[in-house]
Amino acid sequence: MHRPTRRQLTIATALAVTTAAALTATTVAGASDSKQHAQHAIQGGKAKNVILLIGDGMGDSEITLARDYTVGADGRLNMDKFPLTGAYTTYAVHADGTPDYVTDSAASGTGWATGHKTVNGRISKTPNSDKAVPTILELAQKNGYATGSVTTAELTDATPAVLASHVTDRSCQGPADMAKCPKDTVKAGGPGSIAEQSVNHKVDVLFGGGKQRFDQKITEGRYKGLTVTQQAQKLGYQVVTDKASLKAARPGKPVLGLFAKENVPVEWTGKGAAVGGTAPQRCVTSNSSRPASTPSLADSATKAIQLLEAKQKHGHGRSDKGFFLQIEGASIDKQDHAADPCGQIGETAAFDRAVKVARDYAAKHPDTLVVTTADHGHSSQIVPVDAMPPGLSSTLVTDEGQQLKVNYSTNTPGQSQEHTGTEVRIAAQGPQAFRVLGVTNQTDLFTTVREALRLR
């Protein structure tokens, strides 16, 4: 007789406890899930759609900071309301396969996109032989699903890049940026830059920044002399650049949204952390450098879902096939690097509104798996108000009227703050959501999505 392993017993116990909690329909801080929704999350089954939300650099400290500031210590963000929550490890590897304990976004993204660990800086390629590894988006396309990627970074940045490109180094974003990827150039018989590969893949929805990469001219191959944007148009893409053109985009053709020259400008501003701290400050919930015509991450997520759903309903009639969509809140990480607490909190709040868009859609479509997680931890720490940390710090006045001190001490003041090697939260609802329970590996997320969509 087969005896269950300790892991099987642990998962079974967790499922039993979670089932009891979920199905009694308690409502903590307004968080409730229908009985049907909870059953989908617990029992497994097949998903028609998957929405994967990545808060870049959004460790537990970053979530707690945004929660404390915006909804209060006893409040709950949208990302706090998932029925099932676990944690996963985020380490990268060296070329010989040994662990590299602090990952970058390229290696971490490769982990969930391909199910394989790689070296820091590499995009969806093996750590030793530098061979391309199939991604979850490529498998979804192969199996007839519509696909999309939405980000507040450049569309060629590491997290969106892992889905639809394979390059030796994450810096190889446009045709003029290929110095570290000689074997990947079109001239050498490779697939080209991240921008070229992304549009060549004909991903149905690509929304983000990075217009400067797509404005670069292609120097070799079929599209020589054209910009990457012109290449995209040759491939049938509608190109949109602001709220109005985004709203006007129609299903039937893929859509390339380029909403900024570089990264999409952040939503909030304030004084950066400083040596010795700052005077207590309230964040400014606007940014004079952000054009009013810039769509929010929630706007982009809403439109992406509409386009992907419409394609599957009206495009080729395969109603059993849905979509795979990745949504990234990229500048949580970028403002953490800059020790800018207000910018960081504003981007976490913007990401949380995109989480609500996904959960609202799933409430009407319970055959949708929604997962929210981070790629790695980061540097911000909430410390006592009277603490005098040696690095950079800032005192904020929260929406509750209380003072909160945040500290950044992972690098010398004046240098970019660093990622950390901590495990991070992963939470989910819908078919196969039980797979996030416990402490798993980042690469297990690939399996969760693959099993939910039955990709082979």
Buried (B, 14 or more C-beta within 10 A) or exposed (E): EEEEEEEEEEBEEBBEEBBEEBBEEEEEEEBBBEEEBBBBBBEBBEBBBBBBBBBBBBBBBBBBBBBBBBBBEEBBBBBBBBBBBBBBBBBBBEBEEEEBEBBBBBBBBBBBBBBBBBBBBBBBBBBEEBEBBBBBBBBBBEBEBBBBBBBBBBBBBBBBBBBBBBBBBBBBBBBBBBEEBEEBBBEEEBBBBBBBBBBBBBBBBBBBBBBBBBBBBBBBBEBEEBBBBBBBBEBEBBBBBBBEBBEEBEBEBBBBBBBBEEBBBBBBBBBBBBEEBBEEBEBBBEBEEBEEEBBBBBBBBBBBBBBBBBBBBEEEEEEEBBBBBBBBBBBBBBBBBBBBBBBBBBBBBBBBBBBBBBBEBBBEBBBBBBBBBBBBBBBBBBBEEEEEBEBBBBBBBBBBEEEBBBBBBBBEBEEEBBBBBBBBBBBBBBBBBBBBBBEBBBBBBBBBBBBBBEBE
